[in-house]
Amino acid sequence: MYVKFQYVDTSNCFHILNSTKPTPSIGISILPTKKYKEQNKLNNPNGRIEKSKNLGVKFRPGVGYGNDVKEKLDYQIGKSSHTRVWKNGVLKTQNGFLSKPVDKTESEEKIDGQSSSSNGVQTKCSTTWRNDVKETQNGFLRKPVDRTESEEKIDGKLSSVNVVQTNCSTKWCNDVKEIQNDVFRKPVDRTENKKKVGGQLSSGNAMEKVQTKCSKKWARYGGCIPVMLEALETVSNLDEALKPWEKSLTKKERTIILKEQVQWQRAMEIFEWFKRRGCHELNVIHYNIVLRILGKSQRWDEIERLWGEMRERRVEPINSTYGTLIDVYSKGGRRDQAMEWLKLMNERGMVPDEVTMGIVVQMYKMAGEFKKAEEFLKKWSLCKCQVEERVNGGPRSGIRVNGSSGSSVCLSSHTYNNLIDTYGKAGQVKEAYETFHQMLREGILPTTVTFNTMIHMCGNNGRMEEVASLMRKMEGLQCHPDTRTYNILISLHAKHDNIEMAASYFKIMKDASLEPDAVTYRTLLYAFSIRNMVSEAEKLILEMDKKDLQIDEFTQSALTRMYLEAGMVEMSWSWFQRFHLAGKMSSECYSANIDAYGERGHISEAEGAFNCCSEGKRLTVLEFNVMIKAYGISKKYNEACYLFDSMEKHGLSPDKCSYSSLIQMLAGADLPLKAASYVREMQEAGLVDDCIPYCAVISSFVKVGQLEMAVSLFDEMIAFGIKPDVVVYGVLINAFADMGSVKDATKYLVEMRNSGLEANAVIYTSLIKLYTKVGYLREAQETYKMLQSFEDGLDVYSSNCMIDLYSERSMVKQAEEIFEHLKKKGNANEFSYAMMLCMYRRNGMFKEAIQNARKMKELGLLTDLLSYNNVLGLCATDGRYKEALATYKEMLSSAIQPDDSTFKSLGIVLLKCGVPKEAISKLESMRKKDPQSGVQEWTSALSSVIGVLDTDSPDSKDA
């Protein structure tokens, strides 16, 4: 039997949503009562009964049946769905509500010959009053009387009608409790149902424990579901919480109850409760819900157990079951197991639906495996087409995946968005655009999410013109941008250094009545801060403060740096103090601020930030590391060592970064002995797993000339089982090359090769330097040939060494080949030209030497004293006196101080010009006594002598 009542007798409130029960046919008489007609005439002049109103009902079971049948029907109706039939014939069910008819002693007192309710209720959830009947969301209730109407003299005494105000449309009308969520029950006698539990009164009925509210959390469900959920949330005992609905729960209600559970333990408890009550059927949807809850909580064992239970109970998994399992396993970091579920799904001949397909694509996308995502989509599309063709008897039109052929399938906008995002993240912009245009061809209107994805993809790939085009298309399709759209636009333009456009979009967003969120402000604020736009940033901060939006720690440290770059140190400290005093700064934020001060040399502020962190007892190794770095930048090495040594007092142990930072700092400051002591500490702490710390200290020892200490530390490293790399060997080989020790350099070269390491270009260059120094031509040539095999090729230093080596042996042709190769590549430098000049001069090739010297001047390569001396020596030898004088004056004007070699060449010039040796000696004596005056005398003498030379002088050669 299916019954739906919508009728109200003003004396008997009665409203049933529905009631379904297989019972024999029941006759129902629904007649407006005489009393209702009379009252309706008073309120409606036409006397017309409004059908839209819910009217009272008198329930008369089994009209036309005998008394024995009526009794049975009364029993069945009372038993089903918690339906109760009171002796006066008025029906009350759990799925609806009504009021028991009352007699005078219970609810009505005669006052001046009229009936007056003693329990009027005023609620906040009511809507309208019609004909003295209150119409609410759930039904009707008589209008509550005001104080002048509700207190009347009865036998000379005032009788209060107890007007009650509630927050939730929870009211008692004639001993029946009415709740906004459509559930009513007769209140129990407090004296009978409340018992002492732990010294407190405890209601014997679960519904007495539920404090109903006008909750928006579950109001969308309507019916009695919100009250069920409220009961489950407030009453831990399931038997009590669900007792009123124990035998009447529908599949939908069970589904919603499970879906709304947050804690997996509670969900399983309810699920097991359903199973214990044999009357509650659990289908695959219920299992899917519980599987998802367990997956979110990463209860993998429970999922396996539930899966086994499904097999035992013969609950067949459906498409969404596998989709749920794939989704929770992939998001839980178990992609391999997720793929096993997909494999099992395929083995059972089940083609994933669109939702499951989207889940798998998303899984591949999050793992960065975009190619696999595309391949899966192709296979899925092909299978889907085949299935649909078998069903429909013809090909379907729709999306065609990139590279696929044949028919295609139609997809939803959500799937299109997912595909576009996948292609975008894979950098396949062309494929993303094809998918977008296919979406338009299929008549599927792009959503705001679609445009957001496309805009983000184009912007990240530097296609800002297409971003503007998409915005115009978005406007043309009347697809309105949302907050995320503007956040993306602001971020993209800031990223591409168009801060003006980013700021303009912020203004457009507000003009469009869209409220910027925390992401909007933080994005723009960070963009302002890294560009040192102080006034713009401060204006934004004021807006954020007014809206009570929090500034994240990343942006906070960026603002500290902004103030420091702007020279506003005090302001930066005030900014830091604001966040420090709020007590919400993390260890990482303190470290970022310490580092900001330390990098710019504001060591006192860095120490202040460190002390603030210490006061809050938030010190970690990270703060110590950045503070040690700050001391290193400010060259306060003793303070750095002291701070490092104090870490144990704070209950902290230095990590690998702590040791490495301090060792590198001390080694770079030419303090290898101190650095070596920390290397040994690091070794004892078991933190040395490579040769990098040793290499830094060995290099420092070599740099300060303590080669023996370097070798000793190298041997110590070997003894600890730390294998040296090619860099360590290169440091030692180069050190011995500088000393000219072929034996020691060769020893380490052989050791390196025996350990399986190949020499790099740096080591070969060091060997060429060594062989050039000791004059080993054959070894140098072989090494130079080895250098040519490297990708970077020959460097200018090794080439200059070979030119020098050839020059010493007057091997002009070989030297010229290397020199021409350097010039061709643009690598020839001042020393290359100077060595060639010396070689030409030594071999009497003055013409080539002079051309080389002039080329040096033309290229601006005369910058070194040695080069000037080489040119002056050439000019003096070749009799080019005027050129020698010009070179000497150029040298002085370049602020290069001449040395003894310079004046030796100039003395030869004066001597060849006829100046007596005694005069030249006198000039030399004057220079030694007073260098400044002596240099002036030399210049005057050279000018006076060379200035009177005739035009037939050697200076005219090669003019």
Buried (B, 14 or more C-beta within 10 A) or exposed (E): BEBEBBBBBBBBBBBBBEBBBEBEEBEBEEEBBEBBEEBBEEEEEEEEBEEEBBBBBBBEBBEEBEEEEBEBBBEBBBBBBBBBBBEEEBBBBBBBBBBBBBEEEEBBBEBEEEEBBBBBBBBEBBEEBBBEBBBBBBBBBBBBBEEEBBBBEEEEEEBEBEBBEBEBBBBBBBEBBBBBBBBBBBEBEEEEBBEEEEEEEEBBBBBBBBEBEBBEEBEEBBBBBBBBBBBBBEBEEBEBBBBBBBBBBBEEBBBBBBBBBEEBEBBBBBBEBBEEBEEBEBEBBBBBBBBBBBBBBBBBEBBEEBBEEBEEEEBEBBBBBBBBBBBBBBBBEBBEBBBBBBEEBBEEEBBBBBBBBBBBBBBBBEEEBBEBBBBBBBBBBBBBBEEBBEEEEEEBEBBBBBEBEEBBBBBEBBBBBBBBBBBBBBEBBEBBBBBBEBBBEBEBEBBBBBBBBBBBBBBBEEBBEBBBBBBEBBEEBEBEBBBBBBBBBBBBBBBBEBBEBBBBBBEEBBEEEBEBBEBBBBBBBBBBBBBBBBEBBBEBBEEBEEEEBEBBBEBBBBBBBBBBBEEBBEBBBEBBEEBBEEEEBEBBBBBBBBBBBBBBBBBEBBBBBBEBBEEEEBBBBBBBBBBBBBBBBBEBBEBBBEBBEEBEEBEBEBBBBBBBBBBBBBBBBEBBEBBBBBBBBBBEBEBBEEBBBBBBBBBBBBBEEBBEBBBBBBEBBBEEEBEBBBBBBBBBBBBBBBEEBBEBBBBBBEBBEEEEBEBBBBBBBBBBBBBBBEEBBEBBBBBBEBBEEEEEEBBBEBBBBBBBBBBBEEBBEBBBBBBEBBBEEEBBBBBBBBBBBBBBBEEEBBEBBBBBBEBBBEEEBBEEBEBBBBBBBBBBBBBBBBBBBBBBEBBBEEEBEBEEBBBBBBBBBBBBBEBEEEEBEEBBEBBEEEEEEBBBBBBEBBEEBBEEBEEEBBBEEEE
